[in-house]
Every structure is written in C-alpha cells, then in structure tokens.
C-alpha cells in the first residue's frame, strides 16, 4: 500500500518495474480524484479515497497489507503518531512499513522570512504552519515514536541534501512556481515580485559555493510489525 499515492502513481510504476510479479498494489489518498483513472493503467492497481488519520476510512484494509510505504506525506500530517498507529493496524503480522519525509526545509525558512515583510504579508492568501518543522523533532524523536506504536526492528536514517542552482534566472522562476499560488500577484508585478523574493531568499538562506541552493533535511524510517 502507498499512503498518499497521488494521481501520478510513481511508486507503483517503480514497483511494477522492479517486481513484475507483485500480486496487488493499493493506493490511498484523501483526494477524490485518485480513484477515477488508476484501474485503467493496470488491473493490479487499486486506488481508494481514504484518510490515513481517520481509522473509519481504513477498516477494510486492517491486517491485510504485507508492506506499507509513504513518501513525502508524513511531514504534511499534524497527527503523526496517529498516522503511524493506523499504518501499524493495516499490516499483517510480520508486515513492514517504510516512511520517507522532510524534517526541515530551507524553503520553509524562506517563506517565513517573506511573511515578515509587510508587502508580502498583505498579499498572502495561502495557509502556512510556522511550526511545521520543530527543531526538536528529528531522527531519534520519530524512531522512538515508531517503537512506542509497537514497531520492532526500527531503522532510521537522517540525511541532509544540498542542491546548488547554477542559473539565478531559472531559480527565480522555480521559486515563483513554488509560492505563486500563496500570494495575490498582479500580472504587471510578477517580475518585481520574483526579483524581490529571490533577493530575500539569498539573504535568508545564503549561497553554496557561490550559487543559490536548496537545502532539505530528510528522514527514512523502517519498522516491522511483530509476528
């Protein structure tokens, strides 16, 4: 099962390529659109509308899964322990779960810096959690949480990734694509906003070997349900 599978089904494509004889792949997502076209792509793929923190939407799958994976979903869920508990219930005895998610991101730091500036705060229309990545919640915190839920043989790996961007103009555009839907930006002010936001980014985040860059702290977690 893929928790937070989305419509692209990238995880399933990778699994089918690596393990062509896999029996069935189940995807769940709270976005209703995931159930519309998934079955057409492969008869072994089934996607359902369900919410990983609402057990009543998951009961049909409890105790049925051999493996559960979740990529870039945990960091978006406030009730993380509840998510882990529900994943544990989905597994058969001896089943395995793997989670991969963001612990910290310089983009979050950048957005918080933008919102301290009156000009950007006035045109902000999105939602943002200022405490999305608490500094005290790192590898050992989540490893202990998995063990408290009941997982055995818990393995964790915390890893920082840095991605330099050689083209400042391309980075301005990529930054804008990331935040444009959070702000009300008039067409005539797009270039001005791009430039100002880029300067704020560089001032806040800095450069890596002379180039603007993206930095992210990632966590991989693995656990097994007791046999």
C-alpha positions in Angstrom: 0.0 0.0 0.0 1.1 3.5 -0.8 -0.2 6.1 1.7 -0.7 9.4 -0.1 -0.4 7.9 -3.5 -1.5 10.9 -5.6 -2.6 10.6 -9.2 0.8 10.0 -10.8 1.3 6.6 -9.1 5.1 6.9 -9.4 5.6 4.5 -6.6 3.5 1.8 -8.3 5.3 2.3 -11.6 8.6 1.7 -9.9 7.4 -1.4 -8.0 5.9 -3.0 -11.1 9.2 -2.4 -13.0 11.3 -3.9 -10.2 8.9 -6.6 -9.1 6.7 -7.5 -12.2 5.1 -10.5 -10.4 3.7 -8.5 -7.5 0.2 -9.5 -6.6 -1.7 -6.3 -5.9 -0.9 -2.6 -5.2 -3.3 -0.5 -3.2 -3.1 3.3 -3.0 -5.0 5.6 -0.7 -5.3 9.3 -0.8 -7.8 11.8 0.6 -8.0 13.4 -2.9 -11.2 12.0 -4.5 -9.6 12.2 -8.0 -7.2 9.3 -7.3 -9.9 6.7 -7.8 -11.0 7.9 -11.3 -8.3 6.5 -13.6 -5.9 4.3 -11.7 -7.6 1.0 -12.5 -7.3 1.7 -16.2 -3.5 1.8 -16.1 -3.0 -1.7 -14.6 -5.5 -4.2 -13.3 -3.3 -4.9 -10.2 -3.5 -1.2 -9.1 -6.4 -0.2 -6.9 -6.8 3.3 -5.5 -9.2 4.4 -2.9 -10.3 7.6 -1.2 -9.2 7.3 2.4 -7.6 9.4 5.1 -4.7 7.8 7.0 -5.6 9.6 10.2 -9.3 8.6 10.1 -9.4 4.9 11.0 -13.1 4.5 9.9 -12.0 5.0 6.3 -9.3 2.3 6.6 -11.0 -0.6 8.5 -11.5 -2.7 5.3 -7.7 -2.9 4.9 -6.7 -3.6 8.5 -4.5 -6.6 8.9 -4.3 -7.0 5.1 -1.1 -5.3 4.0 2.3 -7.0 3.6 4.1 -3.7 3.1 3.1 -0.1 3.5 5.1 2.9 2.2 4.6 6.6 2.5 6.7 9.2 0.7 6.6 13.0 1.4 3.3 12.6 3.3 4.2 12.3 7.0 5.5 15.9 7.1 2.1 17.2 5.9 0.2 15.5 8.7 0.0 17.1 12.1 -1.1 13.9 13.9 1.9 11.9 13.0 1.6 9.3 15.8 -2.0 8.6 14.8 -0.8 8.0 11.3 1.8 5.6 12.4 -0.7 3.8 14.6 -3.1 3.4 11.7 -0.3 2.1 9.4 0.5 -0.4 12.1 -3.1 -1.7 12.1 -3.0 -2.0 8.3 -0.1 -4.5 8.4 -0.3 -8.3 8.7 1.8 -9.8 11.5 5.4 -9.6 10.2 4.5 -6.8 7.8 6.8 -3.9 7.1 6.4 -0.2 6.8 8.7 2.5 5.4 8.4 6.2 5.6 10.3 8.9 3.8 9.6 12.6 4.7 11.0 16.0 5.2 12.3 17.1 8.6 13.3 20.6 7.7 13.5 22.7 4.5 15.1 26.0 3.7 12.0 26.8 1.6 10.0 26.9 4.8 12.6 29.3 6.3 12.4 31.4 3.2 8.6 31.6 3.3 8.6 32.6 7.0 11.1 35.4 6.0 8.7 36.6 3.3 5.8 36.8 5.7 7.7 39.1 8.0 7.7 41.7 5.2 4.5 43.8 5.2 4.4 43.9 1.3 4.3 40.1 1.1 2.2 39.6 4.2 -0.5 41.8 2.7 -0.9 39.8 -0.5 -0.6 36.4 1.2 -3.7 34.2 0.7 -2.4 30.8 1.5 -2.1 28.7 4.6 1.2 28.1 6.4 2.1 26.4 9.6 5.0 28.3 11.2 5.8 25.3 13.4 5.8 22.8 10.5 9.3 21.6 11.2 10.0 21.8 15.0 13.7 21.7 15.7 13.4 19.1 18.5 11.7 16.6 16.2 14.5 14.8 14.5 15.6 11.2 13.8 15.5 9.9 17.4 12.2 11.5 18.1 10.4 9.7 15.3 12.3 6.4 15.9 11.1 6.4 19.5 7.6 7.2 18.3 7.5 4.2 16.0 8.7 2.0 18.8 6.0 3.3 21.1 3.4 2.4 18.5 4.6 -1.2 18.5 7.0 -1.4 15.6 10.1 -3.7 16.0 13.5 -3.6 14.3 13.1 0.2 13.7 15.8 1.6 11.5 16.2 5.3 10.8 18.5 7.5 8.6 18.6 11.3 8.7 20.2 12.9 5.7 20.8 16.5 4.6 20.7 17.2 0.8 22.0 20.3 -0.9 21.1 21.2 -4.4 23.1 24.1 -5.9 21.4 26.0 -8.7 23.8 27.4 -11.3 21.2 29.7 -13.0 19.9 32.5 -11.0 17.2 33.3 -13.5 15.9 29.7 -13.6 15.9 29.7 -9.8 13.8 32.8 -9.7 11.3 31.1 -11.9 11.3 27.9 -9.8 10.9 29.8 -6.6 8.0 31.7 -8.1 6.3 28.5 -9.2 6.5 27.3 -5.6 4.9 30.3 -3.9 2.8 32.0 -6.6 -0.5 30.3 -5.6 0.0 31.5 -2.0 0.1 35.2 -3.0 -2.1 37.5 -5.0 0.3 38.8 -7.6 -0.9 41.0 -10.4 0.5 40.2 -13.9 2.3 43.5 -14.1 4.2 43.0 -10.8 5.3 39.4 -11.4 8.9 40.3 -12.4 9.2 42.7 -9.5 8.0 40.1 -7.0 10.3 37.4 -8.5 13.3 39.7 -8.1 12.5 40.8 -4.5 11.7 37.3 -3.4 14.9 36.0 -4.9 16.9 38.6 -3.0 15.2 37.7 0.2 15.9 34.1 -0.4 19.6 34.6 -0.9 19.8 37.0 2.1 18.0 34.4 4.3 19.4 31.1 3.0 22.7 32.2 1.6 24.7 30.6 -1.2 26.6 27.3 -1.6 29.9 27.7 -3.3 28.7 31.0 -4.8 25.4 29.7 -6.1 21.9 29.8 -4.8 20.8 26.4 -3.5 18.1 24.4 -1.9 18.7 22.5 1.3 16.5 19.9 2.8 16.7 17.5 5.8 15.2 14.1 5.1 14.3 11.1 7.2 13.9 7.5 6.2 12.2 5.2 8.8 11.6 1.5 8.6 9.7 -0.7 11.1 8.2 -4.2 11.3 5.1 -5.4 12.9 5.6 -8.2 15.4 4.9 -11.7 14.1 
